Amino acid sequence: MIDRIIIKDIMVDNMNIEKIKIRKVVPNNGLVGFASCVIDDSLYLGNMAIFTRLGKDDEVRLVFPIKET
């Protein structure tokens, strides 16, 4: 079973999105994985939760972590 997916780098509206990684997890209350990527070699986005929409397994949404200070 594959538990990690690495996607090729992509370019969107002059924004370079690289090092895209998706890690699948055992589904739990709609949570199906976590994602990370690097934008323009300067912004790292990590620990983005991937959820399926209730009743619609073909639709997903990303949930970003909240850091309280």
Solvent accessible surface area in square Angstrom, and as a share of the most:
residue,aa,sasa,rsa
1,M,203,0.91
2,I,119,0.60
3,D,76,0.39
4,R,134,0.49
5,I,72,0.36
6,I,127,0.64
7,I,69,0.35
8,K,176,0.75
9,D,82,0.42
10,I,79,0.40
11,M,130,0.58
12,V,65,0.37
13,D,133,0.69
14,N,144,0.74
15,M,73,0.33
16,N,41,0.21
17,I,30,0.15
18,E,27,0.12
19,K,124,0.53
20,I,21,0.11
21,K,87,0.37
22,I,40,0.20
23,R,99,0.36
24,K,83,0.35
25,V,39,0.22
26,V,126,0.72
27,P,100,0.63
28,N,94,0.48
29,N,142,0.73
30,G,19,0.18
31,L,34,0.17
32,V,44,0.25
33,G,1,0.01
34,F,57,0.24
35,A,12,0.09
36,S,18,0.11
37,C,14,0.09
38,V,25,0.14
39,I,28,0.14
40,D,70,0.37
41,D,109,0.56
42,S,97,0.63
43,L,94,0.47
44,Y,143,0.55
45,L,47,0.23
46,G,15,0.14
47,N,110,0.56
48,M,9,0.04
49,A,13,0.10
50,I,20,0.10
51,F,44,0.18
52,T,22,0.13
53,R,127,0.46
54,L,161,0.80
55,G,83,0.80
56,K,92,0.39
57,D,119,0.62
58,D,129,0.67
59,E,67,0.30
60,V,95,0.55
61,R,133,0.48
62,L,87,0.43
63,V,55,0.32
64,F,107,0.45
65,P,83,0.52
66,I,151,0.76
67,K,182,0.77
68,E,156,0.70
69,T,170,0.99
